[in-house]
Amino acid sequence: MSLDEFVLIERIARRTHARDDIALGIGDDAALLRPAADQQLAVTADTLNAGVHFPAESAPADIGWKALAVNLSDLAAMGAAPAWCTLSLSLPQAEAAWLDPFADGLFALADASGIAVVGGDTTRGPLSISITAMGQVPAGQALRRDGARVGDDIWISGHPGEAAGALRLWQQGRLDVRHAAADAAHERLRQRLQRPTPRLELGLALRGLAHAAADVSDGLLADLGHIAARSGVAAVVQADAMPLSPALRAALGFDAALDCALRGGDDYELCFTAAPEWREALGALSSSLALPLTRVGVIAEGRGVRCKGDAGDGRASGYRHFAE
């Protein structure tokens, strides 16, 4: 069934809920919002294009989930609590068979994270999803990229490289992203690529602990390079400290797994720096969140990113989404 623009918008609008912080939501030229007192507004935007940021054959529900997850990850990296977002869709055909499961995936994450869809736009064209997400953070408490200090530990959450590992398997024809894989390791990696987990609880808990933070969307070395550049320091990573998951090593072997962990994108883990005296507190936080937090390096005087013990060239090459 093909939908016209107003029916499509109504189909999205019926999934939203009234809230006290929304004076006016979907249905007018703009939304009217009520930010809380003494809060700063964190605003981020991301666009995902078919064949560039996700395989074109991905399930609609996975696309909806990931489109929101990448924006929530940016809010997490700022220590901001999710509040509102807008959704803009470019669709080759506006069909209920695609739109409804897409909305299922998007609103499953929206409801779980407490973010409300308050507006957006629709148009006809190549499949593309643009979301602008807004969060709130107490004034002066936002996590930023420019706060790293010489002597800080460098930390990474979770097991970086798993999403990049799934991408490699898909490119090699060894993984169907549309369906659950029979192999347990492959399935774990597929889930990490298709349905990343934005580290919202961690971001909120790092207020007052972390000096600087960034989410890992382009690869650990590349995104750590942004912290180093903004802070005017050098970042030194120990390759042998990287927390490689058993699933990633089983699927790709050690060398490829390490390369994915250092340079692969789409993990949306948090990389952050903190003073050494916070090691015990961060260990307790890791236990309370049931989320691995691993020290992988140190902030030093100088410029740029160095990786010790890397079998590759040690450069922060960055992630190129589905590049040929």
Helices and strands as residue ranges (DSSP letters): H 5-13, E 22-24, E 32-33, E 39-49, H 60-77, E 81-91, H 96-113, E 116-124, E 128-138, G 145-147, E 153-157, H 162-171, H 184-194, H 200-205, E 210-215, H 220-231, E 234-238, G 239-241, H 246-252, H 254-263, E 270-274, G 276-278, H 279-289, E 293-300, E 304-308
